[in-house]
């Protein structure tokens, strides 16, 4: 139950930030747009790439999963 509440609250934060960023981009301010794109790119680089030496082979994990039906 606690894990579900934690995941729900993280989803809430993620959706809230996404909508706020969408509203910021819709202001048609070039500086805000560049800041958002650079921030997303840096976040991807830090959290989604293998810069920490860990292997993230999510495609292999999905390929090894049992397929039902």
N, C-alpha and C positions, 0 to 999 in steps of 0.2 A: 504494500500500500504506500509506504514512504517513497519507494522508487518511482511509482507512478505519479505521485504528487511532485516529485523533483523533476521528472521528465515533462510534466504538464507545465510547471512554472518556467522551465527553460524554453519550452515551445512558445509560451506567452511572451517572454522577453524577446525571443528571436523574431516573432511576427511583429511585435511592436516596433522594434528597431527597423525592420524591413519597411513597414509602412511610413515611419518617420523619414527614412532615407528617400523613399519614393516621393514624399511631399517636398523634401528639400530639393530633389532633382527637378521637380515640376516648377520650381521657382524660376527656372531658366537662367540661373546664375552660373556662369562658366566656372568660376572659382570653386563653388560648392560642388559642381559636377566632378571636377578634377580631383578634389579632395576625397570624394566618395569613392571614385574609381581607384585611386591610389591606395586608399585604406582597405578596400576589398582585396586588391592585389597583394598588398603586404600581409593581410590576414591569411590569404590562401598560401602564400609563400611560407609563412611561419607555422601554420597549423595543418596544412594539407599536403605538404611535400616532405620528402625524406631528409630534412636538414639535421635531424637529431640522431641519425644513425639507425633508426628503426625501419624495418621493412613493412610497408603497408601494401600487401598484396590482396586487396579486396576482391579483385576479379577472380583470383585463384580460389579464394574462400567460397565465392558464389558458384564457381564451376564444380567444386567438390561436394556441394550440398546435394542431398538426395532429392530427386524430383519425384513427386507423387503424381499419380494419374497418368 
